[in-house]
Amino acid sequence: MADGASLVVVANGSRRRLRPGESFTFGRSTTCTLCLDRDDTTISRLAGAVERIGEVWFVTNRSNSRQLAVVDHYGLRRVLGPGQRDAIEGRIRVIVAGAATHEIVFEAPHPVEGESPSVVETGQATLAGQSVLLNDADRRALVALFAGYLKE
């Protein structure tokens, strides 16, 4: 795992540690830190970049037309559109689709617990959800709604 300030990058069977001030790029171009496949024109020349801003590592989609998929530590996939960036907290996977699928794993420190203001619980506990019954039709509807998140 990464120390308090560094980021671990795992791709193509190799492991690399980035320190604050270093950046990491990936794409089709041989000038990228990680050249995914220089002959695959479905991958952007510069698909993405990782850099530390302040105390947080970010992955940014540098493509003008292609999206990236970001899979968080819960296994939930979300789209990172062109020009968008996302904070890296804990372990995430970035999927770059081309003729082949490329996966890059980033391991950053989790936010330090206790940095946010402490919350004092007051009042009674919420009763929502207690005694909720699901029938088979409800279960099928839930599976249909979340099927995209259940598949790798």
C-alpha positions in Angstrom: 0.0 0.0 0.0 1.1 3.6 -0.5 2.6 5.7 2.3 0.9 8.9 3.4 1.8 10.9 0.3 2.7 8.5 -2.5 0.6 6.6 -5.0 1.2 3.1 -6.2 0.5 2.3 -9.9 0.2 -1.3 -11.0 -0.1 -2.0 -14.8 1.1 -4.8 -17.1 2.5 -6.7 -14.2 4.8 -3.9 -13.0 4.5 -1.8 -9.9 5.6 1.8 -9.6 5.5 4.4 -6.8 4.7 8.0 -7.6 5.8 10.7 -5.1 4.3 14.2 -4.8 5.5 16.3 -7.7 5.6 13.4 -10.1 3.0 12.8 -12.7 1.9 9.7 -14.7 0.4 9.6 -18.1 -1.1 6.7 -20.1 -2.3 6.3 -23.7 -1.2 5.2 -27.1 1.7 7.6 -27.5 5.2 6.3 -26.8 5.8 9.6 -24.9 3.4 8.6 -22.2 4.7 7.1 -18.9 2.7 4.0 -19.8 2.2 3.3 -23.5 -0.8 0.9 -23.7 -0.6 0.0 -27.4 1.0 2.3 -29.9 -0.7 0.6 -32.8 -4.3 0.7 -31.4 -5.9 3.8 -32.8 -9.0 3.3 -30.7 -7.0 4.4 -27.7 -6.3 8.2 -27.5 -2.7 9.3 -27.8 -3.0 10.8 -24.3 -5.9 8.9 -22.6 -5.3 10.0 -19.1 -3.0 11.5 -16.5 -2.5 11.3 -12.8 -1.2 14.1 -10.6 -1.3 15.2 -7.0 -3.1 18.5 -6.3 -2.7 19.6 -2.7 -3.1 16.5 -0.6 -5.2 14.5 -3.1 -4.2 12.4 -6.1 -6.5 12.8 -9.2 -6.9 10.8 -12.4 -8.0 13.0 -15.3 -9.4 11.8 -18.7 -7.2 13.7 -21.2 -8.9 12.4 -24.3 -11.1 14.6 -26.4 -13.5 11.9 -27.4 -13.1 8.6 -25.5 -14.3 7.8 -22.0 -12.6 5.9 -19.3 -14.2 3.6 -16.8 -13.3 3.9 -13.1 -14.0 1.0 -10.8 -13.9 1.9 -7.1 -12.9 -0.4 -4.2 -16.6 -1.5 -3.9 -16.6 -2.7 -7.5 -18.9 0.1 -8.7 -18.1 1.3 -12.2 -18.6 4.9 -13.3 -17.8 6.7 -16.5 -15.1 9.4 -16.5 -15.9 11.5 -19.6 -13.4 13.6 -21.6 -11.9 16.4 -19.5 -13.3 15.0 -16.3 -11.2 14.1 -13.2 -11.8 12.0 -10.2 -10.1 11.8 -6.8 -8.2 8.6 -6.1 -9.0 7.4 -2.6 -7.9 3.9 -1.7 -7.7 1.4 -4.5 -9.3 2.1 -7.8 -9.0 0.5 -11.3 -9.1 2.5 -14.5 -10.2 0.6 -17.6 -9.1 1.9 -21.0 -11.1 0.2 -23.8 -9.4 -0.4 -27.2 -8.8 -3.4 -29.4 -7.9 -5.0 -26.0 -9.0 -3.9 -22.6 -6.2 -2.3 -20.5 -6.4 -2.0 -16.7 -4.4 0.3 -14.5 -4.7 0.0 -10.7 -4.0 3.0 -8.5 -3.5 2.6 -4.7 -3.7 5.9 -2.8 -4.0 6.4 1.0 -7.6 6.5 2.3 -8.6 9.9 3.8 -7.5 10.1 7.4 -10.4 9.3 9.7 -11.0 12.1 12.2 -10.1 14.9 9.9 -13.7 15.8 9.3 -15.7 17.5 12.1 -16.9 15.0 14.7 -20.6 14.2 14.6 -22.5 13.8 17.8 -25.5 11.6 17.5 -28.7 13.0 19.0 -32.3 12.0 18.9 -33.8 8.6 18.1 -32.6 6.2 15.6 -34.3 6.2 12.2 -36.9 3.4 11.7 -36.9 3.5 7.9 -36.3 0.1 6.4 -37.4 -1.9 9.4 -40.1 -4.3 8.5 -39.8 -3.7 4.7 -40.8 -6.8 2.8 -39.6 -7.6 -0.7 -41.5 -10.0 -2.9 -40.1 -11.7 -6.0 -41.3 -8.9 -8.4 -39.5 -6.3 -6.2 -36.3 -8.4 -6.3 -36.4 -8.7 -10.1 -36.9 -5.0 -10.4 -33.9 -4.3 -8.2 -31.7 -6.7 -10.1 -32.8 -5.0 -13.4 -32.0 -1.6 -12.0 -28.5 -2.5 -10.7 -27.5 -5.2 -13.2 -24.9 -2.9 -14.8 -23.2 -2.6 -11.5 -23.2 -6.3 -10.8 -21.2 -7.3 -13.9 -17.5 -6.7 -14.3 
